[in-house]
């Protein structure tokens, strides 16, 4: 069963692009090398220009849980770009289709 982690980042005014670059360097590179990693999608909100969401996909609940430190270890390094701590969600992936 594939599971997903959603992380919603609330950046300070006009800091989304610069802040996301730092998040990508700190988090996504580590996630790509983690055991059980299946892929990720980065979403930039049209509704709120200061919000970005990263969805990472994991092989199973165990690999999801083992990867938690990847998402918490460097939070302080990019907090200067954020309005508040990121919101994290845990989801079961029902289906995914890309034609």
N, C-alpha and C positions, 0 to 999 in steps of 0.2 A: 504494500500500500504506500503510495507516494503521499508525502505531507508537505505543507508549505508554511513558511514563516513570512508574515507581512510586517514590514517596519515602515511606519509613516513618520517622516521627518518634517518638522515645522521650523523652517529657517527664518532668520531675522530678515527684515525688509531688504530686498535686493541682494541677498546673500545666497540664494538657492544654487546658482551655477557654481560659484566658488566653493561653497560648503559641500555640495554634492561631490565635487572633485575630490575633496578631502575624505569624505565618507567612502567613496569608491576605492581610493588608495588604501584606506585603513581596513575596510571590511570586505569588500567584494573579492579582492585578491586572495585574502585568507580563506574566504568561503570556498572559492574555486578549488582550493587544494585540500579541503576537508574531506574526510572519508564519508561517502554516501551522498555527496553533493550531486545534484542532477541538472541544475541550471538556474538562471535567474532572469527577471524582467525588471527594468527600471521604468517607473512611470512618473511623468511630470504633469502635475495637475493644471488643467485649463481653468478650473474654478477658483483656485487660489494659487497665484504665481509664486508663493513662498513655500509650497508643499511639494514633496517628492516621496514616492513610495517605492520600496524595493520588495519584490516577492522572490524568495529563494525556494527552490524545490529540493526535497530530500528523499532519499531512498526509502526511509522508514522512520518511525518515531525514535528509535535508538540513535540514528545518525543525527536527527534533528536535535535531540537533547544534548548529544555530545558536542554539537557545534555552538551551543549557547555562548560559550566563552569568546568565540569569534566576534559576536555581536555586542558584547559588554566590555571587553578588555580595552578598547580604544575610544570609548564614548567621550571621555574627558578631552581627548585631543581635538575633537571637532565641536565640542559644546560652545565655543565662542561664536559659532555660526548659527546656533539654534536658539529658538525662543523658549523651548522646553524640551524635556527628555523625549526621545522617540516613543511612539506607541507600537507595541509588538503584539501580533496576533498569531495564533496557531490554528491551522486548518487541515482538514483531510481533503485531498484532491480527488474529486469525483471523476472528472474527465478533462482532457485537454486535447484539442484538435487544431492543428494549423495546416490548412489545405495547401 
